[in-house]
Structures are given as structure tokens and as C-alpha cells.
Amino acid sequence: MLPLRDVHRPTNSPWLTRLLIVANLFAFVWQWADGTVGGAESAVARLGVMPLCYTSPGSCGIALPQDAALLWQPLLASLFLHGDLLHLAFNLLFLYVFGAGVEDRLGKTRFFCLYFGCGIMASLSHVLTHPFSQTPVIGASGAIAGVLGAYLILLPRSWILTYLPPIFLFPVPAPLFLVLWFWGQLSGALNAMIGHVPALLTGAPEAPVTQIAWTAHLGGFLTGVGIAWVIKPWWKKSKVRSPKPKAHGAPS
């Protein structure tokens, strides 16, 4: 199922969501140009999150604390890199559909913190579940998964216009769409975990069994749910309007 748009109409312009979309597009163009000349030192190799470097920094030639930036930079930069055009297109479609509503509910500053906070937690979730992997992880998927999780909490009554190939087009309740999406990620993660259990137990270098960081998606989504759950009571209280003042001289 592909989301096309949501029925929620934001009261404020979602310019931060649009800015993130443009930033990802520019980053992809730069990444493509860099990859044509960078070889092994391409953007993915330099800025992707390699789990082994976080669980065993010395094996990557990283000496702490002086080289701490070599660990922090990928956590942020990797959120703007993508494996191919299809990867980029899917991510930006989901950000376009779900980002505006969450940005409208949270405001610019909190949406900014949610996006990058979920992205970082998503990468760390992948590190936790694939500690010996030497495959760099890139993509905005974890951050956008956090937006989806926040959407589930903040806009539970919304509907998503959905396309089901080859010809079906119909509205779906947002909670149903997001629960099905989460179930797909969970199923993918469980299947992938079976493939890397031997490496996890022995500490041997892990051979990639999938190109999708399923646990990063799950970690980002659950982080978004948690953040929105904490913020929501404050947000609802702030949206309660004060009673309209009575006109001067009106009887009480």
C-alpha cells in the first residue's frame, strides 16, 4: 500500500517538512556526484552508520574521546543519504504525507527535535541489534518512521488516501494503515534476525542478509510514539481556547 495524502489540512504552512524534503533531494544529488569519483571513500563509506565502529571503535581506528566526532557525524549525516532513487522516493513520499500533520500538531521546534531524535534513536537501534555489522546504514527511514509513530498518537482519527496496485484507490483509517506498516517492519525484522543470529552469538563479522534496516524503522517508530505520547497532554492543554470574553456592560 502506498499513501498518497492524508485528509488533515494543517492550519500552518508545513515549511519545515518541505525544507527536509528539499534537503534530502540536494543531498542525493551531492551523494551521486560524490560517488562517481569517491570510490571506496564515497559518501556512504564516510558518513554511513557502521555498527561495528560504535560497539568496537578501535577496530575502525577511532580513538575516544578525541575522535568522538567520527561517531556523531554519521548519526546525523546518514539521515540525508539514500541507497538509490527508489529508496529516496519512498522516504520522501511518506514524509510528504505524514510530516505536515505532525509538524502542524507539534510546531516547528518540537517537530525538528522529533525528526532528528527519532533518526538518531533508529540508527542506535540498528547498532544494538547488529553490533558486529560492517555494512554502513544510511537513509531517512528511521526519522520518518518516528514521524509515523507520532502521527499515530497525534492524529488517530485521520484517514489516508491509499493506492493499492494495480488500480485500487481508497481511504484507510490512519491507525489501520500505520499498524499494518508496523507489522510489516516487525515481520521483516524477525526474518532478518534469524539470518544474523550466528554472527550475534559468535562475534564473527556479520554478512548482510538484507538491505533494509528493519530494526532502525522499529526503533524510530517506537521513539516517535513515545515522544508524542509524552507531549500530547501538554499539546491538548495548550489548544484549549479560553472562553470568549463578554462584551462590556453585558449582564452576568
Summary of the structure (lengths in Angstrom):
residues: 252
radius of gyration: 20.7
end to end distance: 56.5
largest distance: 81.6
contacts: 788
relative contact order: 0.15
helix: 66%
strand: 8%
